[in-house]
Amino acid sequence: MRERRRDRRVALRHRHHTPTAVRRHPAVVALARRWPTGLALLMTVDIWVDPGVLSPWTMLVLPGGYLVIGVARRTLRGPGVLATQLAGLAVWVALTLVAVAAGGRTAAWLVAFGWLAHAGWDLVHHRTGRVVPRGYTEWCGVLDTSLAAVMVLAILTTDA
């Protein structure tokens, strides 16, 4: 009883006024909401400056991120979730092996297609909100699309 009175007195002594809302410029608000996009674009600056095609082996990183994060967050338990992620892994491993075997310009097109296809994979996961956080899918989708676009430009501008 005595403690309750003391708590009430402390609460009364420490009343705070409701803070007024801080007004921010709409551009600042938009940038703050889309920080994963900004980070992804910042991470691709070097390839925009010096365009080229990534090694086919880099495509193995694409499904790896989802599996590692899914295991860490324990989000692979739903019906069919783990099977879908493993099927994606199988597709990217197969695409990687075909690109390595093909070599040359065909490999370059397969690598660019693989990165662009993964951007679609990111979009599906962004819409469903499963396995990984939405911010990760946004970052990954923008990164994948940017890298694929640069690789397509590099392929089209090099001699056959």
C-alpha positions in Angstrom: 0.0 0.0 0.0 2.7 2.4 1.0 4.7 1.5 -2.2 1.7 2.3 -4.4 1.3 5.8 -2.9 5.0 6.4 -3.5 4.7 5.2 -7.1 1.8 7.5 -7.7 3.7 10.4 -6.3 6.7 9.6 -8.5 4.4 9.4 -11.5 2.8 12.7 -10.7 6.1 14.4 -10.3 7.4 13.2 -13.6 4.6 14.0 -15.9 5.8 14.9 -19.4 4.0 16.8 -22.0 3.2 15.0 -25.2 5.9 15.8 -27.7 5.0 17.6 -30.8 5.5 15.7 -34.1 8.7 16.5 -35.8 8.1 17.5 -39.4 10.5 16.1 -41.9 10.9 16.8 -45.6 9.1 14.2 -47.7 12.4 13.3 -49.5 14.0 12.6 -46.2 11.1 10.4 -45.1 11.2 8.5 -48.5 15.0 7.9 -48.2 14.6 6.7 -44.6 12.0 4.2 -45.6 14.0 3.0 -48.6 17.4 2.7 -47.0 17.9 -0.9 -48.3 17.5 0.4 -51.8 20.0 3.1 -51.2 22.5 0.7 -49.7 22.1 -1.7 -52.6 22.7 1.0 -55.1 25.7 2.3 -53.2 27.1 -1.3 -53.2 26.9 -1.4 -57.0 28.8 1.8 -57.7 32.0 0.1 -58.5 30.5 -2.2 -61.2 28.7 0.8 -62.8 32.1 2.5 -63.1 33.9 -0.6 -64.4 31.2 -2.8 -66.0 31.8 -6.5 -66.4 30.2 -9.9 -65.9 30.6 -11.7 -62.6 31.9 -15.2 -62.3 29.2 -17.9 -62.6 30.2 -19.1 -59.2 28.8 -15.9 -57.6 25.3 -17.2 -58.3 25.8 -19.8 -55.5 25.6 -16.9 -53.0 22.0 -16.1 -54.1 20.2 -19.0 -52.5 22.7 -19.2 -49.7 21.5 -15.9 -48.1 17.9 -17.1 -47.9 18.9 -20.5 -46.4 21.3 -19.0 -43.8 18.8 -16.3 -42.7 15.9 -18.7 -42.7 17.8 -21.1 -40.4 18.9 -18.3 -38.1 15.3 -16.9 -37.9 13.7 -20.3 -37.8 11.4 -19.4 -40.7 11.9 -22.5 -42.8 9.4 -24.6 -40.8 6.2 -23.7 -42.6 4.6 -26.1 -45.0 6.7 -26.3 -48.2 9.0 -23.5 -47.2 12.2 -25.5 -46.8 11.3 -27.5 -50.0 10.9 -24.3 -52.0 14.2 -22.9 -50.7 16.0 -26.2 -51.5 14.4 -26.2 -55.0 15.7 -22.7 -55.5 19.1 -23.8 -54.4 19.0 -26.7 -56.9 18.0 -24.4 -59.8 20.8 -21.9 -59.1 23.4 -24.7 -58.7 22.3 -26.2 -62.0 22.4 -22.8 -63.7 25.8 -22.2 -62.3 27.1 -25.6 -63.6 25.6 -25.0 -67.0 27.2 -21.5 -67.2 30.6 -22.9 -66.1 30.4 -25.7 -68.7 29.2 -23.4 -71.5 31.8 -20.6 -70.9 32.1 -17.5 -73.0 29.2 -15.3 -74.1 26.6 -18.0 -73.3 27.9 -18.1 -69.7 27.8 -14.4 -69.4 24.1 -14.4 -70.5 23.3 -17.2 -68.1 24.9 -15.3 -65.2 23.0 -12.1 -66.0 19.8 -14.1 -66.3 20.5 -15.9 -63.0 20.9 -12.6 -61.2 17.8 -11.1 -62.8 15.8 -14.3 -62.0 16.9 -14.0 -58.4 15.5 -10.4 -58.3 12.1 -12.0 -59.2 12.7 -14.5 -56.4 13.3 -11.5 -54.1 10.1 -9.9 -55.3 8.0 -13.0 -54.5 9.5 -13.2 -51.0 9.0 -9.4 -50.5 5.3 -9.8 -51.3 4.8 -12.9 -49.1 7.0 -11.7 -46.2 8.3 -15.3 -45.7 11.8 -16.6 -44.8 13.7 -13.3 -44.6 12.9 -9.7 -43.5 11.3 -7.4 -46.1 14.2 -5.0 -45.9 16.5 -7.8 -46.9 14.4 -8.7 -49.9 14.3 -5.1 -51.0 18.0 -4.7 -50.7 18.7 -8.0 -52.5 16.2 -7.4 -55.2 17.7 -3.9 -56.0 21.2 -5.3 -55.9 20.4 -8.3 -58.1 18.6 -6.1 -60.7 21.4 -3.5 -60.7 24.1 -6.2 -61.2 22.1 -7.9 -63.9 21.5 -4.7 -65.8 25.2 -3.8 -65.7 26.1 -7.3 -66.9 23.6 -7.1 -69.8 25.1 -3.7 -70.8 28.6 -5.2 -70.5 27.6 -8.1 -72.7 26.0 -5.9 -75.3 28.9 -3.5 -75.5 31.7 -6.1 -75.9 32.6 -7.6 -79.2 31.1 -11.0 -79.9 
